[in-house]
């Protein structure tokens, strides 16, 4: 059996690492002996987290303040990573701070959200996933939201971007599993993050009961990464929970589509 560091090291890139689940992922990954490249828009929280991780876990940490919603984000990420061998990419940046109907915000608000949640994610998975496929090991972990399962008022662009991430992760899982690369879409329910608290405070609403902790979400995501392609928070493998179908049913569906696509397009 390989260790976590052997399977997903020597470096991990955590996008959206400054707070909440991203910070929890960084701490738990570093505790497994994997060096970290921490990326987020705000640099100061990254520097503080990096100092904490170095002191507590003795691994190397690199930080890069990058706005993932800009067209040049991928180039900046690759420059920050340099020649380091990345065995794990965690896409964690993806909250919707707007809480707004589609036509009540400027178009740039929504195109920036799509850039961050879709375009930058696709670019990172293409780059890091391609290298992992060549090495025949590694992992891609896309943190998602239950909004991926359907649209609604105040969610038009956000839920659409998250639905893309869900289907994208499932397709990558089918393609990369024969090459030893794990892919997981971790679908969160309401989680106690600073982004959620800020949005609720803006609306004058309290934190709802029963929210998940960032630490528990990160722990589940890393534990279930080898199983892919989907993990729904708070639901067993054979339970639909908040989703239209269970994780096991989605896996079976992806495998069936995979066989059909191979028949049509060739293996």
Rosetta blueprint (number, residue, H / E / L):
1 X L
2 X L
3 X L
4 X H
5 X H
6 X H
7 X H
8 X H
9 X L
10 X L
11 X E
12 X E
13 X E
14 X E
15 X E
16 X L
17 X L
18 X L
19 X L
20 X H
21 X H
22 X H
23 X H
24 X H
25 X H
26 X H
27 X H
28 X H
29 X H
30 X H
31 X H
32 X L
33 X L
34 X L
35 X E
36 X E
37 X E
38 X E
39 X E
40 X E
41 X L
42 X L
43 X H
44 X H
45 X H
46 X H
47 X H
48 X H
49 X H
50 X H
51 X H
52 X H
53 X H
54 X H
55 X H
56 X H
57 X H
58 X L
59 X L
60 X L
61 X E
62 X E
63 X E
64 X E
65 X E
66 X L
67 X L
68 X L
69 X L
70 X L
71 X L
72 X L
73 X H
74 X H
75 X H
76 X H
77 X H
78 X H
79 X H
80 X H
81 X H
82 X L
83 X L
84 X L
85 X L
86 X E
87 X E
88 X E
89 X E
90 X E
91 X E
92 X L
93 X L
94 X L
95 X L
96 X L
97 X L
98 X L
99 X L
100 X L
101 X L
102 X H
103 X H
104 X H
105 X L
106 X L
107 X H
108 X H
109 X H
110 X H
111 X H
112 X H
113 X H
114 X H
115 X H
116 X H
117 X H
118 X H
119 X H
120 X H
121 X H
122 X H
123 X H
124 X H
125 X H
126 X H
127 X H
128 X H
129 X H
130 X H
131 X H
132 X H
133 X H
134 X H
135 X H
136 X L
137 X L
138 X E
139 X E
140 X E
141 X E
142 X E
143 X E
144 X E
145 X E
146 X H
147 X H
148 X H
149 X H
150 X L
151 X L
152 X L
153 X L
154 X L
155 X L
156 X H
157 X H
158 X H
159 X H
160 X H
161 X H
162 X H
163 X H
164 X H
165 X H
166 X H
167 X H
168 X H
169 X H
170 X H
171 X H
172 X H
173 X H
174 X H
175 X H
176 X H
177 X H
178 X H
179 X H
180 X L
181 X E
182 X E
183 X E
184 X E
185 X E
186 X E
187 X E
188 X E
189 X L
190 X L
191 X E
192 X L
193 X L
194 X H
195 X H
196 X H
197 X H
198 X H
199 X H
200 X H
201 X H
202 X H
203 X H
204 X L
205 X L
206 X L
207 X L
208 X L
209 X L
210 X L
211 X L
212 X E
213 X L
214 X H
215 X H
216 X H
217 X H
218 X H
219 X H
220 X H
221 X H
222 X H
223 X H
224 X H
225 X L
226 X L
227 X L
228 X L
229 X L
230 X E
231 X E
232 X E
233 X L
234 X L
235 X L
236 X L
237 X L
238 X L
239 X L
240 X L
241 X L
242 X L
243 X L
244 X L
245 X L
246 X L
247 X H
248 X H
249 X H
250 X H
251 X H
252 X H
253 X H
254 X H
255 X H
256 X H
257 X H
258 X H
259 X H
260 X H
261 X H
262 X H
263 X H
264 X H
265 X H
266 X L
267 X L
